[in-house]
């Protein structure tokens, strides 16, 4: 159907023509409730009018410039985002994608610490290429630096007591070589898992006390996705570098890394040099600035809390023999399936996502992990929640 496009992934057999809020429309005029927020980017819903207007206004001024020049909107966006952060940072640069920003952040950590090793968690997805990809679950590289972790949602637990020895064994002899602990606060692609707070705090303390940096990947978990501004707030840690993407542009490709002067001065000017054609472009900055303003002025995260509770209760109320587990963290939900009545779990996943799409609901899925995954817009309203509930019950009841 799409012969001219390289088959990097498997495409659905429809063409999407437009989008608004929580909805997308195909070329035949059929609409679908988008429970993936595009590619987990449109936390404010598709084509948010204020974000679109900010982009249009900037289009009339300047969208691109030579790398040697800055623009007022870039400085304004930088100030707005730094003030939006829940902990103190004073340095930022804008890039294009989350993968690029994560790669930049890891490189920055190596230069600031003069070390080379990158520690991560076993189910992390940190980027599509380079060092970030090597540190992700999608790569078989550097397995010895990908730490197994306890999944835990309790404030008081014995996870650390049970795992401290394993952590120490991993770090023994290499801790002085670790440039950074690259941390995804919730393993979203990995299956929607939250690691234990005490476990994470211990690793962060060990890394930071030995001169390494904690680099937090908030590309997916940032901007209210976890129910907090940023996922690292769930873990009670203070990162050295934060990476932003996806929701920062609400669908427009802009990303950022944030750090402090304290770490920047550890790098020479030649080490810091980075020249990419669209780094710090004013159009992306204008979009990012408006996204932050909408989050603050419309109290998006605060207003979303009741929707999180309602959806969590709904998913956990689903009583079907093929559902093995429901995972819920903020506005992130995963349904894990098991083999049922002659169907393999992966076959169920494909059937359910296809039937949901036919019913007008678009969800994410992972056949290998036996998962359906939903990351709807934070702006989803009560009527849309009811629509999702009705369609899911209809489809699930037909299995």
Short mmCIF file of the C-alpha atoms (twelve columns), coordinates in Angstrom:
data_MODEL
# 
_entry.id   MODEL 
# 
loop_
_atom_site.group_PDB 
_atom_site.id 
_atom_site.type_symbol 
_atom_site.label_atom_id 
_atom_site.label_alt_id 
_atom_site.label_comp_id 
_atom_site.label_asym_id 
_atom_site.label_seq_id 
_atom_site.Cartn_x 
_atom_site.Cartn_y 
_atom_site.Cartn_z 
_atom_site.pdbx_PDB_model_num 
ATOM 1   C CA . UNK A 1   0.000   0.000   0.000  1 
ATOM 2   C CA . UNK A 2   2.885   2.358   0.765  1 
ATOM 3   C CA . UNK A 3   5.486   0.985   -1.652 1 
ATOM 4   C CA . UNK A 4   7.504   4.222   -1.817 1 
ATOM 5   C CA . UNK A 5   8.190   4.264   1.949  1 
ATOM 6   C CA . UNK A 6   11.075  2.282   3.489  1 
ATOM 7   C CA . UNK A 7   9.573   -0.341  5.798  1 
ATOM 8   C CA . UNK A 8   11.277  0.726   9.018  1 
ATOM 9   C CA . UNK A 9   8.168   -0.393  10.938 1 
ATOM 10  C CA . UNK A 10  4.838   -2.029  10.167 1 
ATOM 11  C CA . UNK A 11  2.252   0.594   9.191  1 
ATOM 12  C CA . UNK A 12  -1.495  0.431   9.780  1 
ATOM 13  C CA . UNK A 13  -3.563  0.195   6.552  1 
ATOM 14  C CA . UNK A 14  -5.044  3.712   6.848  1 
ATOM 15  C CA . UNK A 15  -3.802  7.221   6.105  1 
ATOM 16  C CA . UNK A 16  -4.163  9.880   8.798  1 
ATOM 17  C CA . UNK A 17  -5.294  13.189  7.358  1 
ATOM 18  C CA . UNK A 18  -5.866  15.539  10.307 1 
ATOM 19  C CA . UNK A 19  -5.925  15.711  14.099 1 
ATOM 20  C CA . UNK A 20  -7.428  17.828  16.859 1 
ATOM 21  C CA . UNK A 21  -7.375  17.321  20.611 1 
ATOM 22  C CA . UNK A 22  -7.659  13.629  21.453 1 
ATOM 23  C CA . UNK A 23  -8.789  12.686  17.932 1 
ATOM 24  C CA . UNK A 24  -7.264  11.773  14.584 1 
ATOM 25  C CA . UNK A 25  -9.098  11.386  11.260 1 
ATOM 26  C CA . UNK A 26  -8.237  9.196   8.281  1 
ATOM 27  C CA . UNK A 27  -8.628  10.138  4.629  1 
ATOM 28  C CA . UNK A 28  -12.073 8.503   4.570  1 
ATOM 29  C CA . UNK A 29  -13.301 10.830  7.306  1 
ATOM 30  C CA . UNK A 30  -13.388 8.218   10.077 1 
ATOM 31  C CA . UNK A 31  -12.183 9.477   13.448 1 
ATOM 32  C CA . UNK A 32  -10.227 7.621   16.106 1 
ATOM 33  C CA . UNK A 33  -9.575  8.361   19.759 1 
ATOM 34  C CA . UNK A 34  -5.779  8.613   19.886 1 
ATOM 35  C CA . UNK A 35  -4.683  6.873   23.075 1 
ATOM 36  C CA . UNK A 36  -1.010  7.184   22.111 1 
ATOM 37  C CA . UNK A 37  -0.895  11.010  21.873 1 
ATOM 38  C CA . UNK A 38  0.729   10.630  18.470 1 
ATOM 39  C CA . UNK A 39  4.055   9.063   19.411 1 
ATOM 40  C CA . UNK A 40  3.620   9.957   23.125 1 
ATOM 41  C CA . UNK A 41  4.211   13.602  22.197 1 
ATOM 42  C CA . UNK A 42  0.882   15.458  22.235 1 
ATOM 43  C CA . UNK A 43  0.311   15.689  25.983 1 
ATOM 44  C CA . UNK A 44  -1.804  18.812  25.361 1 
ATOM 45  C CA . UNK A 45  -3.747  17.077  22.594 1 
ATOM 46  C CA . UNK A 46  -3.174  17.419  18.873 1 
ATOM 47  C CA . UNK A 47  -2.982  20.885  17.307 1 
ATOM 48  C CA . UNK A 48  -3.476  22.773  20.556 1 
ATOM 49  C CA . UNK A 49  -4.693  26.194  19.358 1 
ATOM 50  C CA . UNK A 50  -2.288  28.248  21.456 1 
ATOM 51  C CA . UNK A 51  0.711   26.167  20.389 1 
ATOM 52  C CA . UNK A 52  -0.341  26.358  16.734 1 
ATOM 53  C CA . UNK A 53  -0.775  30.138  16.981 1 
ATOM 54  C CA . UNK A 54  2.653   30.544  18.610 1 
ATOM 55  C CA . UNK A 55  4.194   28.603  15.715 1 
ATOM 56  C CA . UNK A 56  2.307   30.701  13.138 1 
ATOM 57  C CA . UNK A 57  3.457   33.920  14.800 1 
ATOM 58  C CA . UNK A 58  7.055   32.766  14.722 1 
ATOM 59  C CA . UNK A 59  6.769   31.658  11.086 1 
ATOM 60  C CA . UNK A 60  6.161   35.287  10.160 1 
ATOM 61  C CA . UNK A 61  9.403   36.346  11.871 1 
ATOM 62  C CA . UNK A 62  12.194  33.788  11.510 1 
ATOM 63  C CA . UNK A 63  12.266  29.992  11.710 1 
ATOM 64  C CA . UNK A 64  15.974  29.284  11.172 1 
ATOM 65  C CA . UNK A 65  19.271  31.083  11.538 1 
ATOM 66  C CA . UNK A 66  23.012  30.540  11.336 1 
ATOM 67  C CA . UNK A 67  24.504  28.726  14.325 1 
ATOM 68  C CA . UNK A 68  26.502  31.838  15.319 1 
ATOM 69  C CA . UNK A 69  23.342  33.829  16.126 1 
ATOM 70  C CA . UNK A 70  20.694  33.566  18.814 1 
ATOM 71  C CA . UNK A 71  17.177  35.029  18.829 1 
ATOM 72  C CA . UNK A 72  15.071  36.623  21.598 1 
ATOM 73  C CA . UNK A 73  12.497  33.804  21.531 1 
ATOM 74  C CA . UNK A 74  15.227  31.242  22.217 1 
ATOM 75  C CA . UNK A 75  16.321  33.102  25.350 1 
ATOM 76  C CA . UNK A 76  12.699  33.531  26.461 1 
ATOM 77  C CA . UNK A 77  12.010  29.826  25.997 1 
ATOM 78  C CA . UNK A 78  15.175  28.927  27.901 1 
ATOM 79  C CA . UNK A 79  14.143  31.080  30.870 1 
ATOM 80  C CA . UNK A 80  10.594  29.709  30.853 1 
ATOM 81  C CA . UNK A 81  11.705  26.070  30.883 1 
ATOM 82  C CA . UNK A 82  14.390  26.555  33.527 1 
ATOM 83  C CA . UNK A 83  11.800  28.218  35.789 1 
ATOM 84  C CA . UNK A 84  9.359   25.369  35.099 1 
ATOM 85  C CA . UNK A 85  11.788  22.753  36.413 1 
ATOM 86  C CA . UNK A 86  11.018  21.500  39.952 1 
ATOM 87  C CA . UNK A 87  14.719  21.621  40.938 1 
ATOM 88  C CA . UNK A 88  17.374  24.222  40.229 1 
ATOM 89  C CA . UNK A 89  19.117  24.343  36.826 1 
ATOM 90  C CA . UNK A 90  20.618  27.273  34.945 1 
ATOM 91  C CA . UNK A 91  21.839  25.906  31.593 1 
ATOM 92  C CA . UNK A 92  19.957  24.576  28.558 1 
ATOM 93  C CA . UNK A 93  20.315  23.965  24.842 1 
ATOM 94  C CA . UNK A 94  17.634  23.036  22.318 1 
ATOM 95  C CA . UNK A 95  17.967  20.172  19.849 1 
ATOM 96  C CA . UNK A 96  15.501  18.242  17.673 1 
ATOM 97  C CA . UNK A 97  14.730  14.740  18.920 1 
ATOM 98  C CA . UNK A 98  14.819  12.978  22.253 1 
ATOM 99  C CA . UNK A 99  17.343  10.480  20.925 1 
ATOM 100 C CA . UNK A 100 19.651  13.276  19.812 1 
ATOM 101 C CA . UNK A 101 19.318  15.040  23.155 1 
ATOM 102 C CA . UNK A 102 20.010  11.841  25.087 1 
ATOM 103 C CA . UNK A 103 23.084  11.181  22.972 1 
ATOM 104 C CA . UNK A 104 24.270  14.739  23.598 1 
ATOM 105 C CA . UNK A 105 23.661  14.337  27.350 1 
ATOM 106 C CA . UNK A 106 25.718  11.145  27.567 1 
ATOM 107 C CA . UNK A 107 28.525  12.781  25.596 1 
ATOM 108 C CA . UNK A 108 28.339  15.808  27.890 1 
ATOM 109 C CA . UNK A 109 28.596  13.563  30.968 1 
ATOM 110 C CA . UNK A 110 31.667  11.824  29.554 1 
ATOM 111 C CA . UNK A 111 33.377  15.140  28.886 1 
ATOM 112 C CA . UNK A 112 32.440  16.638  32.267 1 
ATOM 113 C CA . UNK A 113 33.641  13.594  34.226 1 
ATOM 114 C CA . UNK A 114 36.457  12.439  31.916 1 
ATOM 115 C CA . UNK A 115 35.020  8.925   32.281 1 
ATOM 116 C CA . UNK A 116 33.525  6.578   29.674 1 
ATOM 117 C CA . UNK A 117 31.150  3.981   31.126 1 
ATOM 118 C CA . UNK A 118 27.360  4.434   31.072 1 
ATOM 119 C CA . UNK A 119 25.185  2.636   33.623 1 
ATOM 120 C CA . UNK A 120 21.483  2.037   32.921 1 
ATOM 121 C CA . UNK A 121 18.555  -0.130  33.990 1 
ATOM 122 C CA . UNK A 122 17.673  -3.353  32.257 1 
ATOM 123 C CA . UNK A 123 14.397  -2.330  30.570 1 
ATOM 124 C CA . UNK A 124 15.411  1.216   29.643 1 
ATOM 125 C CA . UNK A 125 14.838  2.732   26.240 1 
ATOM 126 C CA . UNK A 126 17.156  5.724   25.946 1 
ATOM 127 C CA . UNK A 127 17.455  6.394   22.224 1 
ATOM 128 C CA . UNK A 128 17.360  5.153   18.654 1 
ATOM 129 C CA . UNK A 129 21.078  5.356   17.907 1 
ATOM 130 C CA . UNK A 130 24.582  5.662   19.322 1 
ATOM 131 C CA . UNK A 131 25.510  5.273   22.977 1 
ATOM 132 C CA . UNK A 132 21.905  5.812   24.039 1 
ATOM 133 C CA . UNK A 133 20.774  2.838   21.964 1 
ATOM 134 C CA . UNK A 134 23.635  0.672   23.239 1 
ATOM 135 C CA . UNK A 135 22.450  1.408   26.785 1 
ATOM 136 C CA . UNK A 136 18.848  0.432   25.953 1 
ATOM 137 C CA . UNK A 137 17.048  -2.901  26.203 1 
ATOM 138 C CA . UNK A 138 16.856  -3.009  22.402 1 
ATOM 139 C CA . UNK A 139 20.624  -3.614  22.202 1 
ATOM 140 C CA . UNK A 140 22.663  -6.599  23.367 1 
ATOM 141 C CA . UNK A 141 25.678  -4.347  23.933 1 
ATOM 142 C CA . UNK A 142 26.982  -3.505  27.415 1 
ATOM 143 C CA . UNK A 143 24.814  -6.046  29.215 1 
ATOM 144 C CA . UNK A 144 27.087  -5.921  32.248 1 
ATOM 145 C CA . UNK A 145 26.147  -2.241  32.737 1 
ATOM 146 C CA . UNK A 146 22.368  -2.791  32.526 1 
ATOM 147 C CA . UNK A 147 21.227  -3.386  36.081 1 
ATOM 148 C CA . UNK A 148 18.223  -5.574  36.971 1 
ATOM 149 C CA . UNK A 149 15.924  -3.651  39.298 1 
ATOM 150 C CA . UNK A 150 12.997  -4.258  41.649 1 
ATOM 151 C CA . UNK A 151 9.620   -2.919  40.543 1 
ATOM 152 C CA . UNK A 152 8.115   -1.253  43.600 1 
ATOM 153 C CA . UNK A 153 5.500   1.392   44.421 1 
ATOM 154 C CA . UNK A 154 5.952   1.432   48.208 1 
ATOM 155 C CA . UNK A 155 7.692   4.127   50.227 1 
ATOM 156 C CA . UNK A 156 8.847   1.613   52.852 1 
ATOM 157 C CA . UNK A 157 10.163  -1.659  51.489 1 
ATOM 158 C CA . UNK A 158 13.061  -4.081  51.737 1 
ATOM 159 C CA . UNK A 159 14.024  -3.883  48.036 1 
ATOM 160 C CA . UNK A 160 17.340  -2.194  48.722 1 
ATOM 161 C CA . UNK A 161 18.224  -4.635  51.482 1 
ATOM 162 C CA . UNK A 162 17.649  -7.478  49.032 1 
ATOM 163 C CA . UNK A 163 19.557  -5.897  46.139 1 
ATOM 164 C CA . UNK A 164 22.346  -3.821  47.671 1 
ATOM 165 C CA . UNK A 165 24.875  -6.641  47.374 1 
ATOM 166 C CA . UNK A 166 24.100  -7.104  43.675 1 
ATOM 167 C CA . UNK A 167 24.471  -3.353  43.077 1 
ATOM 168 C CA . UNK A 168 27.795  -3.272  44.895 1 
ATOM 169 C CA . UNK A 169 29.058  -6.215  42.851 1 
ATOM 170 C CA . UNK A 170 28.126  -4.421  39.619 1 
ATOM 171 C CA . UNK A 171 29.845  -1.206  40.677 1 
ATOM 172 C CA . UNK A 172 32.873  -2.851  42.261 1 
ATOM 173 C CA . UNK A 173 36.024  -1.942  40.392 1 
ATOM 174 C CA . UNK A 174 34.300  0.277   37.820 1 
ATOM 175 C CA . UNK A 175 32.587  3.023   39.795 1 
ATOM 176 C CA . UNK A 176 35.481  5.420   39.165 1 
ATOM 177 C CA . UNK A 177 35.041  4.799   35.428 1 
ATOM 178 C CA . UNK A 178 31.324  5.613   35.267 1 
ATOM 179 C CA . UNK A 179 30.492  8.864   33.507 1 
ATOM 180 C CA . UNK A 180 26.796  8.687   34.225 1 
ATOM 181 C CA . UNK A 181 23.815  6.711   35.344 1 
ATOM 182 C CA . UNK A 182 21.370  7.172   32.439 1 
ATOM 183 C CA . UNK A 183 17.982  6.753   34.056 1 
ATOM 184 C CA . UNK A 184 14.502  6.496   32.566 1 
ATOM 185 C CA . UNK A 185 12.253  7.130   35.626 1 
ATOM 186 C CA . UNK A 186 9.620   4.735   34.264 1 
ATOM 187 C CA . UNK A 187 10.485  2.086   31.701 1 
ATOM 188 C CA . UNK A 188 7.764   2.980   29.207 1 
ATOM 189 C CA . UNK A 189 8.817   1.085   26.072 1 
ATOM 190 C CA . UNK A 190 10.155  -1.605  28.388 1 
ATOM 191 C CA . UNK A 191 6.652   -2.319  29.661 1 
ATOM 192 C CA . UNK A 192 5.585   0.525   32.010 1 
ATOM 193 C CA . UNK A 193 7.620   -0.382  35.094 1 
ATOM 194 C CA . UNK A 194 8.618   1.919   37.943 1 
ATOM 195 C CA . UNK A 195 11.828  0.996   39.784 1 
ATOM 196 C CA . UNK A 196 12.021  1.102   43.577 1 
ATOM 197 C CA . UNK A 197 12.767  4.562   44.998 1 
ATOM 198 C CA . UNK A 198 15.273  3.355   47.591 1 
ATOM 199 C CA . UNK A 199 17.075  1.237   45.007 1 
ATOM 200 C CA . UNK A 200 17.396  4.213   42.643 1 
ATOM 201 C CA . UNK A 201 18.427  6.648   45.378 1 
ATOM 202 C CA . UNK A 202 21.206  4.299   46.472 1 
ATOM 203 C CA . UNK A 203 22.629  3.999   42.961 1 
ATOM 204 C CA . UNK A 204 22.387  7.760   42.391 1 
ATOM 205 C CA . UNK A 205 24.154  8.477   45.686 1 
ATOM 206 C CA . UNK A 206 26.928  6.020   44.847 1 
ATOM 207 C CA . UNK A 207 27.432  7.443   41.354 1 
ATOM 208 C CA . UNK A 208 27.317  11.098  42.382 1 
ATOM 209 C CA . UNK A 209 29.555  10.645  45.427 1 
ATOM 210 C CA . UNK A 210 32.183  9.090   43.140 1 
ATOM 211 C CA . UNK A 211 32.108  11.920  40.592 1 
ATOM 212 C CA . UNK A 212 29.634  10.507  38.069 1 
ATOM 213 C CA . UNK A 213 26.498  12.286  36.868 1 
ATOM 214 C CA . UNK A 214 22.870  11.245  36.988 1 
ATOM 215 C CA . UNK A 215 21.300  11.844  33.576 1 
ATOM 216 C CA . UNK A 216 17.514  11.533  33.648 1 
ATOM 217 C CA . UNK A 217 15.676  10.765  30.420 1 
ATOM 218 C CA . UNK A 218 12.360  12.637  30.679 1 
ATOM 219 C CA . UNK A 219 11.619  12.462  26.957 1 
ATOM 220 C CA . UNK A 220 8.491   10.374  27.584 1 
ATOM 221 C CA . UNK A 221 7.952   10.804  31.328 1 
ATOM 222 C CA . UNK A 222 8.179   14.607  31.355 1 
ATOM 223 C CA . UNK A 223 5.432   17.222  31.295 1 
ATOM 224 C CA . UNK A 224 2.842   15.523  33.479 1 
ATOM 225 C CA . UNK A 225 2.944   12.051  31.987 1 
ATOM 226 C CA . UNK A 226 3.655   10.456  35.393 1 
ATOM 227 C CA . UNK A 227 1.190   12.671  37.262 1 
ATOM 228 C CA . UNK A 228 4.079   14.927  38.301 1 
ATOM 229 C CA . UNK A 229 5.840   17.581  36.241 1 
ATOM 230 C CA . UNK A 230 8.724   15.157  35.741 1 
ATOM 231 C CA . UNK A 231 9.273   11.499  36.479 1 
ATOM 232 C CA . UNK A 232 12.324  12.023  38.655 1 
ATOM 233 C CA . UNK A 233 10.028  13.621  41.263 1 
ATOM 234 C CA . UNK A 234 8.504   10.166  41.811 1 
ATOM 235 C CA . UNK A 235 11.957  8.859   42.755 1 
ATOM 236 C CA . UNK A 236 13.022  11.667  45.100 1 
ATOM 237 C CA . UNK A 237 16.377  12.267  43.384 1 
ATOM 238 C CA . UNK A 238 18.241  15.355  42.150 1 
ATOM 239 C CA . UNK A 239 19.641  14.774  38.662 1 
ATOM 240 C CA . UNK A 240 22.665  16.517  37.194 1 
ATOM 241 C CA . UNK A 241 21.285  16.521  33.641 1 
ATOM 242 C CA . UNK A 242 17.672  16.302  32.455 1 
ATOM 243 C CA . UNK A 243 16.724  15.419  28.878 1 
ATOM 244 C CA . UNK A 244 13.434  16.676  27.425 1 
ATOM 245 C CA . UNK A 245 11.651  15.887  24.164 1 
ATOM 246 C CA . UNK A 246 8.285   14.690  22.831 1 
ATOM 247 C CA . UNK A 247 5.788   16.761  24.890 1 
ATOM 248 C CA . UNK A 248 8.179   19.736  24.924 1 
ATOM 249 C CA . UNK A 249 7.020   20.400  21.356 1 
ATOM 250 C CA . UNK A 250 3.561   18.806  21.674 1 
ATOM 251 C CA . UNK A 251 4.152   17.153  18.301 1 
ATOM 252 C CA . UNK A 252 6.715   19.569  16.897 1 
ATOM 253 C CA . UNK A 253 10.278  18.111  16.871 1 
ATOM 254 C CA . UNK A 254 12.140  20.003  19.570 1 
ATOM 255 C CA . UNK A 255 14.151  18.601  22.477 1 
ATOM 256 C CA . UNK A 256 16.505  19.952  25.127 1 
ATOM 257 C CA . UNK A 257 19.134  19.076  27.667 1 
ATOM 258 C CA . UNK A 258 19.246  20.933  30.975 1 
ATOM 259 C CA . UNK A 259 22.131  21.089  33.429 1 
ATOM 260 C CA . UNK A 260 24.052  23.509  35.657 1 
ATOM 261 C CA . UNK A 261 26.990  25.876  35.301 1 
ATOM 262 C CA . UNK A 262 28.795  23.701  37.832 1 
ATOM 263 C CA . UNK A 263 28.965  20.873  35.303 1 
ATOM 264 C CA . UNK A 264 29.403  23.019  32.227 1 
ATOM 265 C CA . UNK A 265 32.649  24.544  33.531 1 
ATOM 266 C CA . UNK A 266 34.171  21.070  33.793 1 
ATOM 267 C CA . UNK A 267 34.280  20.981  29.972 1 
ATOM 268 C CA . UNK A 268 36.627  22.958  27.760 1 
ATOM 269 C CA . UNK A 269 35.182  25.096  24.959 1 
ATOM 270 C CA . UNK A 270 36.402  22.563  22.396 1 
ATOM 271 C CA . UNK A 271 34.707  19.716  24.299 1 
ATOM 272 C CA . UNK A 272 31.431  21.646  24.452 1 
ATOM 273 C CA . UNK A 273 31.431  22.468  20.750 1 
ATOM 274 C CA . UNK A 274 28.372  21.055  18.995 1 
ATOM 275 C CA . UNK A 275 27.075  22.367  15.692 1 
ATOM 276 C CA . UNK A 276 23.891  20.921  14.263 1 
ATOM 277 C CA . UNK A 277 21.867  22.730  11.638 1 
ATOM 278 C CA . UNK A 278 18.681  23.182  13.664 1 
ATOM 279 C CA . UNK A 279 20.060  23.392  17.186 1 
ATOM 280 C CA . UNK A 280 18.453  26.372  18.996 1 
ATOM 281 C CA . UNK A 281 16.206  27.236  16.051 1 
ATOM 282 C CA . UNK A 282 13.620  29.922  16.941 1 
ATOM 283 C CA . UNK A 283 10.564  28.011  15.670 1 
ATOM 284 C CA . UNK A 284 11.149  25.107  18.058 1 
ATOM 285 C CA . UNK A 285 11.863  27.557  20.875 1 
ATOM 286 C CA . UNK A 286 8.599   29.417  20.242 1 
ATOM 287 C CA . UNK A 287 6.646   26.178  20.405 1 
ATOM 288 C CA . UNK A 288 8.413   25.020  23.586 1 
ATOM 289 C CA . UNK A 289 7.844   28.341  25.328 1 
ATOM 290 C CA . UNK A 290 4.105   28.219  24.581 1 
ATOM 291 C CA . UNK A 291 3.823   24.589  25.705 1 
ATOM 292 C CA . UNK A 292 5.245   25.532  29.104 1 
ATOM 293 C CA . UNK A 293 2.880   28.531  29.358 1 
ATOM 294 C CA . UNK A 294 -0.144  26.349  28.622 1 
ATOM 295 C CA . UNK A 295 0.893   23.810  31.246 1 
ATOM 296 C CA . UNK A 296 1.254   26.531  33.855 1 
ATOM 297 C CA . UNK A 297 -1.664  28.819  32.997 1 
ATOM 298 C CA . UNK A 298 -4.192  26.039  32.385 1 
ATOM 299 C CA . UNK A 299 -3.049  23.908  35.383 1 
ATOM 300 C CA . UNK A 300 -2.874  20.898  33.059 1 
ATOM 301 C CA . UNK A 301 -1.212  18.516  35.505 1 
ATOM 302 C CA . UNK A 302 -3.473  19.402  38.424 1 
ATOM 303 C CA . UNK A 303 -6.632  19.101  36.323 1 
ATOM 304 C CA . UNK A 304 -5.536  15.727  34.966 1 
ATOM 305 C CA . UNK A 305 -5.382  13.988  38.349 1 
ATOM 306 C CA . UNK A 306 -9.039  12.889  38.401 1 
ATOM 307 C CA . UNK A 307 -8.738  11.442  34.888 1 
ATOM 308 C CA . UNK A 308 -5.707  9.423   35.994 1 
ATOM 309 C CA . UNK A 309 -7.664  7.981   38.917 1 
ATOM 310 C CA . UNK A 310 -10.733 7.195   36.802 1 
ATOM 311 C CA . UNK A 311 -8.755  5.424   34.078 1 
ATOM 312 C CA . UNK A 312 -6.658  3.486   36.576 1 
ATOM 313 C CA . UNK A 313 -9.795  2.259   38.319 1 
ATOM 314 C CA . UNK A 314 -11.373 1.304   34.997 1 
ATOM 315 C CA . UNK A 315 -8.408  -0.692  33.731 1 
ATOM 316 C CA . UNK A 316 -8.010  -2.490  37.047 1 
ATOM 317 C CA . UNK A 317 -11.711 -3.341  37.027 1 
ATOM 318 C CA . UNK A 318 -11.472 -5.245  33.729 1 
ATOM 319 C CA . UNK A 319 -12.181 -8.853  34.604 1 
ATOM 320 C CA . UNK A 320 -11.206 -10.983 31.624 1 
ATOM 321 C CA . UNK A 321 -9.376  -14.298 31.730 1 
ATOM 322 C CA . UNK A 322 -6.761  -13.183 29.214 1 
ATOM 323 C CA . UNK A 323 -5.558  -10.161 31.231 1 
ATOM 324 C CA . UNK A 324 -2.546  -11.153 33.304 1 
ATOM 325 C CA . UNK A 325 -1.666  -7.752  34.769 1 
ATOM 326 C CA . UNK A 326 -2.601  -4.067  34.652 1 
ATOM 327 C CA . UNK A 327 0.174   -1.493  35.132 1 
ATOM 328 C CA . UNK A 328 -0.641  2.119   35.834 1 
ATOM 329 C CA . UNK A 329 1.685   5.058   36.493 1 
ATOM 330 C CA . UNK A 330 0.208   8.509   36.035 1 
ATOM 331 C CA . UNK A 331 -1.263  8.799   32.535 1 
ATOM 332 C CA . UNK A 332 0.530   5.628   31.382 1 
ATOM 333 C CA . UNK A 333 -1.287  2.320   31.266 1 
ATOM 334 C CA . UNK A 334 -0.262  -1.156  30.130 1 
ATOM 335 C CA . UNK A 335 -2.377  -4.282  29.882 1 
ATOM 336 C CA . UNK A 336 -0.349  -7.476  29.838 1 
ATOM 337 C CA . UNK A 337 -2.011  -10.542 28.328 1 
ATOM 338 C CA . UNK A 338 -1.517  -14.273 28.683 1 
ATOM 339 C CA . UNK A 339 -2.283  -17.235 26.447 1 
ATOM 340 C CA . UNK A 340 -6.038  -17.846 26.388 1 
ATOM 341 C CA . UNK A 341 -8.322  -20.393 24.681 1 
ATOM 342 C CA . UNK A 342 -5.900  -21.319 21.945 1 
ATOM 343 C CA . UNK A 343 -4.617  -17.779 21.427 1 
ATOM 344 C CA . UNK A 344 -1.018  -16.889 22.199 1 
ATOM 345 C CA . UNK A 345 -0.641  -13.627 24.125 1 
ATOM 346 C CA . UNK A 346 0.943   -11.931 21.111 1 
ATOM 347 C CA . UNK A 347 -1.935  -13.043 18.881 1 
ATOM 348 C CA . UNK A 348 -4.404  -11.551 21.356 1 
ATOM 349 C CA . UNK A 349 -2.497  -8.266  21.312 1 
ATOM 350 C CA . UNK A 350 -2.739  -7.996  17.523 1 
ATOM 351 C CA . UNK A 351 -6.404  -8.986  17.463 1 
ATOM 352 C CA . UNK A 352 -7.369  -6.536  20.214 1 
ATOM 353 C CA . UNK A 353 -5.489  -3.564  18.772 1 
ATOM 354 C CA . UNK A 354 -6.952  -4.276  15.310 1 
ATOM 355 C CA . UNK A 355 -10.502 -4.539  16.635 1 
ATOM 356 C CA . UNK A 356 -10.070 -1.416  18.757 1 
ATOM 357 C CA . UNK A 357 -8.842  0.469   15.688 1 
ATOM 358 C CA . UNK A 358 -11.889 -0.731  13.745 1 
ATOM 359 C CA . UNK A 359 -14.040 0.575   16.606 1 
ATOM 360 C CA . UNK A 360 -12.337 3.981   16.498 1 
ATOM 361 C CA . UNK A 361 -9.640  3.694   19.183 1 
ATOM 362 C CA . UNK A 362 -5.904  3.785   18.478 1 
ATOM 363 C CA . UNK A 363 -3.678  2.142   21.097 1 
ATOM 364 C CA . UNK A 364 -0.028  1.128   21.298 1 
ATOM 365 C CA . UNK A 365 1.105   -2.468  21.418 1 
ATOM 366 C CA . UNK A 366 4.098   -4.751  21.816 1 
ATOM 367 C CA . UNK A 367 3.612   -8.275  20.489 1 
ATOM 368 C CA . UNK A 368 6.799   -9.667  22.031 1 
ATOM 369 C CA . UNK A 369 5.920   -8.384  25.493 1 
ATOM 370 C CA . UNK A 370 2.220   -9.241  25.144 1 
ATOM 371 C CA . UNK A 371 1.129   -5.677  25.872 1 
ATOM 372 C CA . UNK A 372 -1.390  -3.073  24.917 1 
ATOM 373 C CA . UNK A 373 -0.173  0.362   26.001 1 
ATOM 374 C CA . UNK A 374 -2.115  3.614   26.375 1 
ATOM 375 C CA . UNK A 375 -0.651  7.085   26.882 1 
ATOM 376 C CA . UNK A 376 -3.615  9.365   26.098 1 
ATOM 377 C CA . UNK A 377 -3.450  13.168  26.023 1 
ATOM 378 C CA . UNK A 378 -3.550  14.760  29.468 1 
ATOM 379 C CA . UNK A 379 -6.409  16.911  28.172 1 
ATOM 380 C CA . UNK A 380 -8.741  13.950  27.557 1 
ATOM 381 C CA . UNK A 381 -12.233 14.957  28.712 1 
ATOM 382 C CA . UNK A 382 -15.003 13.019  30.477 1 
ATOM 383 C CA . UNK A 383 -16.873 12.163  27.271 1 
ATOM 384 C CA . UNK A 384 -13.694 10.780  25.689 1 
ATOM 385 C CA . UNK A 385 -12.995 8.672   28.776 1 
ATOM 386 C CA . UNK A 386 -16.494 7.192   28.514 1 
ATOM 387 C CA . UNK A 387 -15.998 6.533   24.793 1 
ATOM 388 C CA . UNK A 388 -12.773 4.634   25.538 1 
ATOM 389 C CA . UNK A 389 -14.431 2.579   28.281 1 
ATOM 390 C CA . UNK A 390 -17.349 1.625   26.040 1 
ATOM 391 C CA . UNK A 391 -15.193 0.608   23.085 1 
ATOM 392 C CA . UNK A 392 -12.767 -1.407  25.203 1 
ATOM 393 C CA . UNK A 393 -15.566 -3.311  26.928 1 
ATOM 394 C CA . UNK A 394 -17.185 -4.095  23.575 1 
ATOM 395 C CA . UNK A 395 -13.967 -5.392  22.029 1 
ATOM 396 C CA . UNK A 396 -12.761 -7.321  25.086 1 
ATOM 397 C CA . UNK A 397 -16.141 -8.974  25.567 1 
ATOM 398 C CA . UNK A 398 -15.954 -10.416 22.056 1 
ATOM 399 C CA . UNK A 399 -12.839 -12.509 22.787 1 
# 
